[in-house]
Every structure is written in structure tokens, then in C-alpha cells.
Amino acid sequence: MNNRIRQFMDSKGLSSSELADSIGVQRSNVTHVLQGRNKPGFLFISKLLETYPDVNAKWLITGQGEMLIGEPKKEVVDLFDTPAMEEQPPNVSANTPPTERHEPEQKISTSSETSDVLSTILASSGKSIERIVVFYNDQTFKQYLPSK
């Protein structure tokens, strides 16, 4: 397992002291594991896997699988391997009548209706209007400020 830990450190560009500091163990602990003096304990392995979640635990413990989780398979894909799609003209019949666009009618309120609604709202809430902003579908707006 110490060879796999060393291999992981090399792939990440970490020194033994950087690995120890990042996983929160003593520097001598990492050195002893790498030299083969001690075997890595559960705490060492769990801290390494928590700090570096992209490490494949199965690879670290048994040596099976890829070093990193989600490591892409090395497939060579040619840009021109996919078959070309043929463009087909839209199926339009000469007998098809043009479609008409119907928009719903909008009732435009009179100023007296608006003022009645406005006075009702103001009287019931006890609040005053600061401003009214109307947004249009052409991305413009108009701001109305009450006269004082």
C-alpha cells in the first residue's frame, strides 16, 4: 500500500510533509508509512480518503481499479466517426393555408376604474405608493411617481 500512496503523492505533486499537513497526521507518520516501517492505520487511510475524495478506496487498499474515481477511460474518438445527418426540407404542402395568429383581447381599464381601485387599496392598507413601474414586452419600462 505504501507504493500506492507514493504513486498518489506523485500524481498530485505532494511531498510527504504536504500530505501529512493536508490530512492532519504527523509528518513522521507519513514518512514511516512510505519507508515501510509502519503500515497505514485506519485513521490514516480514512483521513486520506476524506481529504482526497477523488481517490478510489478500492485501488488504495487492494490495488484494483483506477487510482482516481471518475477517471475517464482513454478512448480515442475521431471527430468524423459519427455519420453525417442528411438535411431534409420541411414538409410543406401548397394546399396548406397560412396559420393566423390570434391574440386574446385585452380590456383596457378607464382612468375612473383605476382610480377607484387605487383609492380602495390605499384606504384599506394605510400605506402610500412610492412608485409604479410598468414593464413592456420589448424590454423597456416606464416609471410613474405619485404627485405630492
Residue pairs with C-beta under 8 A, 6 or more apart in sequence:
1 39
1 40
1 60
1 61
2 33
2 34
2 35
2 36
2 40
4 59
4 60
4 63
4 67
5 19
5 33
5 34
5 40
5 48
5 60
6 34
7 67
8 52
8 55
8 60
8 67
9 15
9 16
9 19
11 67
11 68
12 52
14 22
16 27
16 30
16 31
16 34
17 27
17 30
19 30
19 48
20 26
20 27
20 29
20 30
21 27
22 51
23 44
23 47
23 48
23 50
23 51
23 52
24 47
24 51
25 43
25 44
25 47
29 38
29 44
32 38
33 39
33 40
33 44
40 48
45 57
45 60
45 61
48 55
48 60
49 55
49 57
49 60
53 69
54 68
54 69
54 70
55 67
55 68
55 69
56 65
56 66
56 67
56 68
56 69
58 64
58 65
59 65
59 66
59 67
118 129
122 128
122 129
128 146
129 146
130 146
131 143
131 144
131 145
131 146
132 143
132 144
132 146
133 141
133 142
133 143
133 144
134 141
134 142
134 143
134 144
135 141
136 142
